[in-house]
Amino acid sequence: MSFGAFNSSSIPLPDGWSGYLAHAQEHWLPENSRTLLILLINAPVLAILLNALRQVIMPRDPSLPPEVFHWLPIIGSAVQYGNDPLNFFFKCQEKYGDVFTFILFGRRVTVALGPKGNNFILGGKSTVFNAEDAYTHLTTPIFGKDVVYDVPNEKFMEQKRFVKVGLSTDNLRAYVGMIEEEVDEFLKIDPSFRVYQTNDINEWGTFDVIMALQEITILTASRTLQGKEVREGLNKTFAHLYSDLDGGFTPLNFLFPNLPLESYRKRDRAHQKISQFYIEIIQKRREGGEDHEHDMIAALMQQTYRNGEHLKDHEIAHIMIALLMAGQHTSSATGSWLLLHIANNPDVAEALYQEQVKFFSTPDGKLRSPTYEELRQLPLMDAVIRETLRMHPPIHSIMRYVRDDVPIPGTLSAPSKDTTYVVPKGHYVLASPAVSQMDPKVWKDTSKWDPYRWADPEGMAARAFDTYADESGEKIDYGFGAVSKGTESPYQPFGAGKHRCIGEQFAYLQLGTIVATVIRRMEMRIEKVPEHNYHTMITMPKKPRIISYRRRNFD
């Protein structure tokens, strides 16, 4: 094929651009430069065609997983993956099997789907499948130096152990009342709930569920985990800094960590100021010796590494930022999906309310506050949270950077058990528990939100949860206490293996208390649950996400 085939006459151009080209040829370009101009104009088309021919004609290395066909070089399958990752994964699975590689802005990402794929990646050795290399460029500018993915894995596991100490049962017990008070106060003062505030039980109002849940989760998290100084500091200045810091937690920052954009500079300035805010709290506590037994800062100030060193002030500050950012995103997203589904299923909403009446009614007809233990024993509340996490896990893709060539078990990857694929050093690997949780081969009516599926002790839901959370099953201590491995379960809303989220218990407590408090105070309705917005780091509902509400006569 000659370059002559790619002249300007073979490509339809807008009239304006055609005129510009003709003008340039006539007045500006020497004769010998016109060919160069034509080549430059047609270079993208040529690159696309050559990229397609390479994939079709070139023999494939049989030791490598199949590569997803893509037209655009470098960009690869980024558009399809970014717009709807689950649909992209299911289509690729149908064509290529459970293991395949796709191109994501120059990165080669090998995906392993299903429970076996999750186990292969999430249960793999951190020295080979490395999380720090995959994520530090995104998280370190936000969380700060010397914590999470900015330290060796062994040190990160110790830091997780410190946080786990702060999430003691005694602390969780103390948090229920605090969260309930924060939600009540928010409903009394937020402008979106003016109809609620009039005490009119007949009039309907509306609120944006994302806006409401983002504020509620940060208020409740700051009141409990973060400490009273942080809660008192949630003024407009802090909110503005938080917003700037949050602006650096996007897919753009993950893919392109060093762009010269103002949002990146705002992120860095916000991190410095918020970090200093925490450091000043820590220093005042060291000087004053005040007792703050139930918050995370107090717990972290008492911890020491295995070498005997105490955490430095900036390490405590940066761990607190990580808790604030990671917990706020995941909880506000899950809480929003919860309220949307409850509003879309009035029968479930009424059953949740009656569950509150059954367990918490007092002789005078009011509802008392639940305890931490009681919240976890509410069957329908527990099922509603589990089912929402099944359909809407906050994170759909979990990546690792491959440090050494890794063979993939033949039972997982290849057309026959005698064939073994290899993931080369320098690739990324990707697990998607969200695919397992929506797999129609595993779950009946997988696209239907059905909390009652969890009531069947012999059903897939109960068996999947038991595999994930079974206290009597296989346990491993990765450095922060023994946990159920859970890497082979088709239900993994909090991840699995050594990077399994240690905030599970707090998440259930926070979400359960928020839902219980809201259900007691109002009825909710919505015509349709929104679709997923996959253009954010945490999977959120698309607009519109407006819920109609009416105050209950609970006083």
N, C-alpha and C positions, 0 to 999 in steps of 0.2 A: 504494500500500500504506500503510495507516494504522498509527500507533503502537499503536492498540488491538489489532492482531493479535498483539502481543508482550506479552500479559499473563501473569500467573503461571500461569494454568491451562493455557497452551500448552506449558509446559516441565515435564517430570517432575522432581520434586525428592525427595531423600531425606526420609523421614518426619520425622526430627529437624529438618531445615532447614525443612520446611513448618510444623511446629509453632512453630518460632522466629519465622517470618515472621508467622504468625497472632497470636502473642503480642505482637509488636512493633506490629502494626497496631492491636490492641485497646487496649494500655495506654500505649504510648510515643509513637506518632506522631499528630500532628494529622491531621484528615481530608484537608487539602490537601497533606500530605506523603506520603500513601500512593502516589499516582501517581508521585511522584519516586522512591520506593523501588523500585517495580516497574520503572521505566525504568532505574535503576541496575543492577538484577539482570539485566535483559535486554540491557543495553548490549553485552556481549561477543558475544551471539548476533547482534544487529543489525549490529555491526561486521563480523562474519564474512560475513554475507549480503550486505551492501553491498559488501564487498571482492570477493566472488565475482561479483556483478552487474556491477561496474565492469569486470572482466576479460572478461566474456562480451558485454556490451552496448556498451561504449564502443568507438568505432572506434580501431584501432591505427595509430600513426604508422608508415608503411611504410619510413621511413628507419632505424627502430630494429630491432634483432634481436628475434625473438619472445620473449615473456616466459613463463616456466614458470608454469602455473596453480598457485595456492596458495590455501588456505582462510584461513590465519591472517595478518592484516595485521601488518606489521612483522617478525614471526618468519619469515614466508615459507616457504621450503623448507629451513629450518635443520635440522629433525628428520631428513628423508630424507637430506640431504647429510651430516649428522654421523654418522648410523648406518652408512651404506654409500655413500661417495661414488662409487665406481666403478659400482656398480649404478645409482645415481641418474643419473650421466653417460650411461651406455649407454642407459637408458630415454629420457632427454631427447633424445639424439642420434637415436634411432629416430623420435621424434615431431616434433622441430623442426629436425633437421639438425646440422651441426657447430658452429654458432654459435647461442647462445641466452643469455638473461639470466635469472638467478634472484635472489630476494630472500633476503638473509642478515642477519637482525636489522637491518633498515633499510638495509643496504648493497645497492646494485644491482651485481651481479657478472656480467659478460659472459664466458662461457666460449667458448674457441675450441679445438676438439678436433682430433686427428690431427696428423700431421707438419707440415702446412701451418699449422694453428693454433698449434702450438708455435713454428714459425718466425716467425709474425706477432707473437707476444707476446715470446718470449725473444730474438728477433733485433731487436726494436723499439728505438727510441731511448730512452735512459734519461731524457731530458728530457721525454718524453711518457708513457711507461710507467715510472713511477717506483717503485723498490723501497723507497727510504727512507720515503716517505709511507705505504707499505703496512705496513711492519714496525717502524718505529722505536719505536712505543709498546709493542711486545712486547719487543724486544731491548735497548733502551737501559737500562732498569732492571736487566737481568741482566748484560749485558756491560760497561756503563759508558759514560760520556760520551766523545765525541771519537774514537770508533772505529766501524767497520762502518757501520750505517745512521744513525748520529748525526753523520755528516760528509757533505759533498757527494760525489757519485759519483766525481769525479776523485781525491779524496783517498783514498777507500776502495780504488780500484784501486791506488794507490801502496802502501797497507798490505798488499794482497794480494801485491804484488811483494816486499815485505819478508819475508812469510811464506814465499813460494816460495824465497827464498834459503836460509832455514833448512831447507827440504826438499831439500837438495842430494843428489846421488847418493852422495857420500861419507858423509853423515849416514845415509841410508837403509841403506847397507851395514853401518854400525855397529849399527843397530837390531835386526837379525835375532836375533843372539845374546842381546841384552837381553830381547826379547820371549819368546824360548824359555825363558830362565831364570825369568822372572816366572811363566809358565804352569806350569812344573815345580814351582816353590815353592808356588804356590797349590794345586795338586793334593796336595801333601804336607801342608798344614796346614789346609785348609778343612774344617770339620765335615761338609759334604755328601759328602765323598769319603773317609769313614772306611773303607769297604770297600776302596777303592783302596789306602789306606795300610797295610792288613794284609798286602799282597802275595799275597792269596788270588786265584788266577786262575779259580776256579770260582764264587765267590759274586757275586751281582748286588746293586748298590746303586742309588740314585736321586738325582737332583739337579734343582732347578728351573733351567732353562736361562737364564731372564732374570736371576735373582739371580746366577748364576755368571758370566755374560758381562758384566753391569754391573760387577762387581768386577774381572774380568780386564782389561776394556778400560781402565778408569781406572788400574789398576796399570801396564799396559804403556805407556799414553800418558804417564803421569807419569814413568816410568823413561826414556823416550826423548825426547819433545818437551819435556816440562815441566822437566826437570832434576832433579838429585839432591836439592836442597833440598825440592822439592815432593814427591818420592817419599818422602823421610824424614819429611815432615810429614803423611803420610796416616794420621793417628791418629784417634781417636774424635772429637776436637774438629773437625778439618777435615771429616770425613765428615758430621758433624751440620750444619755450615755449608753444605756442598755440597748436602745434602738440602733445606735451607731455600731455597737459591738455585734449585735445580731445581724446587721447588714453584711458582715463578713462571713456569715455562715450560710453560703449558697452553693449550688452546683458550679457556678462560675468560679468561685474561689477554690473549689476542689480541682477543677480542670486546669485553671490558669492562676497559680498562686501568686504571681509577681507582676500583675498588671499595674501600670502607673495611673490608677484611677482614684478619684477623690473618695469613693466609698472605702477603698483599702486604707487610705490615710486616716479617715474617720475611725475605722476599726482600730487602728493602732493607737490613736490618741485616746479613744475610749477605754481600751484595755489598760493603758498606763494609769488613767484616773481611777478606774474601778479597782484596780489592784492596790493602789495607794489608799483608797477608801477602806479596804479590808485590813491592810497592814496597820493603819492607824487604830482600828478597832482592836486588833490583836495586841498592839503595844499598850493601849490604855488598859486593857484587861490585865496584862502582865504587871503594870504599875499599880493598879487598884486592887487586884486580887478578888474581884467580884465573882459570885457564884452564878454560873449559867449552865446548870447541870444538864438541861435537856436539848441544847443545840449542838450543831456539828462543830463549830469553832472550838468550843470547850473540849469536845472529845479529841479533836486533832491536836490541840495544844498539849495533851497528855501522852501522846504516842511517841514511840521511839522505833527507829529502824533496827534491824537485827544486829547491826554493828554498834549499837548503843547511841547513835546520834539522834537527837530530837529533830523534828521537822523545823525547817527555817520558816521565818515569818512569810516570806514570799511564796514558799511552797504551800503553806496553809491557805494563803490568799488565792493562789491559782487553783487549788483544789476546790475552793468555794465557788470560784467563777465557773469551773467545769460543772459542778453540781447545779448551779443556777441555770446555765445555758442548756445543758443536755436534758435535765429534768423538766424544765419549763416547756420545751418544744414537744417532747414526747407526751407529756401529760395533757397539755392543752389540745393537741391533736386527737388523742384518744378520748378525752372528755367531750370534745365537740362531736365526734362520731357517735358516742354514747347517747348524747341528748338528741341528736338528729334521728337516730333509729327509734328511740323511745317515743319521740314526738310523732313519728310515722307509724307507730304501732300502739294506738290508744288502749288496746286490750292488755298489752304488756305493761304499759304505764300504770293502768289501774291495778294490775296484779302486784306490781312493785309497791304501790301505795298500800294496798291491803296487807302486804307482807310487813310493812312498817307498823301498821295498826295491830296486827297479830302479835308481834314480838315486843312492841315498845309502848303500848297503851298503858296509861295510868288510871287509877280509880276516878279521877276528875275529868277523864275524857281527852286529856292531852297526850302528846307523844314525848317520852323522855329521850335523852340522848343515848345512842348506842355506845357500847364499849368496843375496844379494838377486837377482842375475841368474838364478840357478837356479830360484828360486821362480816367477818370471814365465814360465819356459820349461816348466813342468809342464802338459801339455795338459789333463789331466782336472781338476786343481786349478783352473786358470784357467776351465774351462768350468763347474765347479760354482759358482764365485763369480759368474760372469756370469749364469748361469741363475737363481740366487737373487735377484740384483739385478733381473733382469727381472720376476720374479713379485712381489717384495717391495721395491720402491724405498722408501727410508725416508720420503720426502715425496711425497704423492699430488697435492698442489695447490700451484702456484706463482702468487702473486698480485702484481699491480702496480696502483698508483693512476694513474688517467688524468688528466693535467694539461691536455690540450687535446682537442677533438673529433678523432676519428681515423676515417677511412674504412676499411672492411674490404674487401679485394679481393673482387670479385664471384665469382671462381672458388672462394673459400673459403666465403662466407657465405650467399649468396642463392639463391632457387629458380632464377634464371636469371643468366647472366653479365652481362646488361644492368642488373641491380639491384645497388646497393651499399648496404650497411648502414653506419651510423655509430655508433661508441661515443662517447657524450657525455662531456664533461669532468665529473669528479666520480664517475664509475663506477669500479669495479674491473674489471680483466681477470684471467682465470684460465687458465693452461695446466696440462694434466695429462698429463705424459709417461707416467704409470702407465696411462692409458687406451690410449695407443699401444702400450705393451708387453704389453697383454693383449687386443689387438684380434683377434678371431677371423678377420677378413678379412686380417690380415697374418701371423699366426702359426698354424701347424698345431698342433692339440691344445693350444691356448693355456693351458688350466688344468692341464696336466700338467707337473710338474717333470721336465724331461728334459735333463740337461746334454749329452747326446750330440748334441743338435740343433746344437751349436756346432762339431762336427767336420766337418760338410759344407761344403766351401769354396764351394759354389754355392748353399747354402741361405740363407733369409731372415736367419737369425741372424748368419751371417758377414758378409753384405752390410750388414746394419744396423750391426754393430759397425764395419765398415770406414768407413761413412759418418760414424760418430760420432768415430772415433779416427784416421782415416787421416792419417798424418804427411805424405803427399804431396798431400793435398787442400787445400781453401781454409783459409787461416789468417788470423787477425786478432789484432793486438796491442791489447788494450783498456787497456793501461797496466801489465800485470803479466807481459808476455812473450807471444810469439805462441802461440796455441792453435788447435786445430781448431775451427771454428765449431760444427758438429754440430747446428744448430738444426732441420734437416729430417730428421733420423734418427728412425725409430720406436723407437730404443733410446737413452734418455737418463737413466741411473740417477744421474748426478752433475750433472744440469741441463745447460744449454747457453748459449752466448753469453757475455756479459761476466760473468755471475754463475755461470758453471760452477765447480764446486768445484775448488779447487787442491790438495786433499788426496787426489786419486784414487790417486796412486802410493803414498802412505803407507797408505791404506785397503786396497789390495790386499796390501801387505806385511804389515800388521798382521793382517788376516783370514787370509791364507795361512799365516803362521807359527803363528797360534793353531790353525787346523784341522790343519796338519801335525803339530804337537806333540800335540794331543789324539788324533788318529787313530793315532799311533805307540804311545800308552800305553793305549788302551782301545777296546773294542767298545761300540757303543751301539744301543739299540732303543727304538722308540716305536710304538704301534699306529696313531696318526693324528696328522697335522700339524694343529695348532689353526687356527681361523679368525682373521681379522684383527680387531684391536681398533682401531677408528678414533676412539676417544674420547680419544686421546693425540696430542700434536703430531707424534710420530714413530710410524709404523705398527708396532705390536707384536703378538705372538701373544697370543690370549686364554688364560685359564686353562681347564683344566689344561695345563701345559707341562712336565711331568715326564718326564725321560729316564732310562731304565734303562741301567746301564753295567756292564761287567766288565773288569777289568784284563787287559791283554795280557801275555804272558810275553816281555817285551822285554829284560830285564836279562841 
